[in-house]
Amino acid sequence: MLDSTDISAAYCKVRDDLLGEREPAGHWVGELSTSALSTATAVSALAIVARDGPTRLVSDDGPHDFRELIERGIAWLSTQQNDDGGWGDTDRSLSNISTTMLVKSAFHLAGLNKEHERLLAGADRYIDAQDGIAGLRRRYGRDKTFAVPILTNAALAGLVDWREVSPLPFEMAVVPQSWYRLMQLPVVSYAIPALVAIGQARYFHRKPLNPIARLVRWLAVGPSLRVLERMQPASGGFLEAVPLTSFVVMSLAATGRVDHRVVRKGVEFLLASARDDGTWPIDTNLATWNTTLSINALAAGGESVGSLGCLDWLLGCQQTRPHPYTGAAPGGFAWTDLSGGVPDVDDTSGALLALAEIDCDKPTDDQHRRILSSADAAVGWLLDLQNRDGGWPTFCRGWGKLPFDRSGDDLTAHALRALHVWRPSLPKRHAAIDTAVRRGFAFLAARQRGDGSWTPLWFGNQHHADEENPVYGTAKVLLAYADYGLIEEEAARRGIAYFSAVQNADGGWGGGPDEAGASSDYRVSGLEETALALDSLFSLGSSVTAQGVVAKGLRWIVSAVDENRHREPTPIGFYFAKLWYYESLYPRIFTVSALGRAAGHKGLRLAARTDSASPD
């Protein structure tokens, strides 16, 4: 049996762990998982550059020998093969055909395939079992954002014929950005650099037979490269992402442009992103996202978030000019404070919620004015991005229906929560907010599945049959229903019932079954999902938390904290199409929020020690 002391002790332990991860400036950075996929693409890119250009570069942090980095990356990859012969995206991931094909290409481009013949024989068996190129294409459907780069990498390694690589219309990048959403491009909005670089690589290696198409693309080579130059951030990393930047670098370098400015800056980014063990993460960091999540989690436990001292840092993360990458208007927030970040709905919503919590904590008059100005701009930015279907997309309004460009259930719920908290302070926006809210909830009601769940856009569960995470999605949507006092709505009641139906026998939650039914393979309880489910259930009030499912869930999560499992993240995040990652702070953040609501800690001091078992 649990009592309040058990919950308080678990809460204090996780809260102090989370606070211990803060940077000196008061914000959080976190640590993204090392990625086999990122490491493979970086190795391939550097190998092509070293083959056709310099093998050594001197940067701000000293000299870098490409060959040494390549060999260290290959050495690490050689230790990461799963028993089935494939590779997963992280060291905690199941094998998938995408990463396995990229790793195989890296070994060949590095010239180390002979030394690892047995390893690659296992990879071949895995790839054949997944139906090879046909299986790769099935994984991504009509979205060419990731399938074409993977096949391009394989073609550059001499493993597939260029005829297998679909040509990309890189000439379309030359048109005004406002036209992109009207052109039904075969890649998602954030992949324009890949469209240009990979499209050009395919053009140079296998030109179109149609003379008109050949001429149009020949004329577009220079102008589209200039578009790519304008899009490249100061860091050199497109989206701060190693895979995307690697694909751009290898594609341009393999067409004789090793010395091009985009390639040089991209290489500098890859060198700066390499970790000491010879690996690369998927992205530099999620600092803004982790900071706003942490602020909101601590506030859920009644903590004084105004004393964290990160307000200036957070306000400095807001975009103040049109973004060169997507053309997004000023006002939004990206996932990072670095130059490669792009403003998006989820991060802007999280920032708005965090600013509201700080504003409730007695800021100075000047701080309040600055917060209100920032919030007004961010709310206006959100309102402008709502799609015609009533939902919110990630980056760009009305772009299309490809994965990660469509409206998302969790994104919409997050935006609705942000609008709700700032509506009282922005009277001039009342009418626009009210209209947006009605349309947003109509979208959510229409999107609810037959079992009562909702699915998120950028998160999944690798044990779920469809790699979805309905527990995450349902938790995020129910938080919006709770904020608006709509827990008696039919959709909310069905969502609550869903949590009861998919709770595991041990009291935790995992990916949840799909609508076809449950399978023990993907009913594994996870700390992230359990914390999210409890967080949303506690937000719904006493009529819900009195249920037995909540008590069982609390017992599971308190036991997990006692065993320090809140320090062991699992791959639940998606990045750049279906690229899995885990983030070291996610389980701590989600657990702080859930246990904070459960314990009802009002007024606990941030300075409480990790050995505190009850309020000071």
Secondary structure by P-SEA (a helix, b strand, c coil): cccaaaaaaaaaaaaaaaaaaccccccccccccccaaaaaaaaaaaaaaaaccccccccccccccaaaaaaaaaaaaaacccccccccccccccccaaaaaaaaaaaaaaccccccaaaaaaaaaaaaaacaaaaaaaacccccccaaaaaaaaaaaccccccccccccccccccccccccccccccccccccccaaaaaaaaaacccccaaaaaaaaaaaaaaaaaaaaaccccccccccaaaaaaaaaaaaaacccccaaaaaaaaaaaaaccccccccccccaaaaaaaaaaaaaaaaccccccccaaaaaaaacccccccccccccccccccccccccccaaaaaaaaaaaaaaaaccccaaaaaaaaaaaaaaaaaaaaacccccccccccccccccccccccaaaaaaaaaaaaaaccccccaaaaaaaaaaaaaaaaaaacccccbbbbccbbbccccccccaaaaaaaaaaaaaaacccccaaaaaaaaaaaaaccccccccccccccccccccccccaaaaaaaaaaaaaacccccccaaaaaaaaaaaaaaaacccccccccccccccccccccaaaaaaaaaaaaaaaccccccccccccccccc
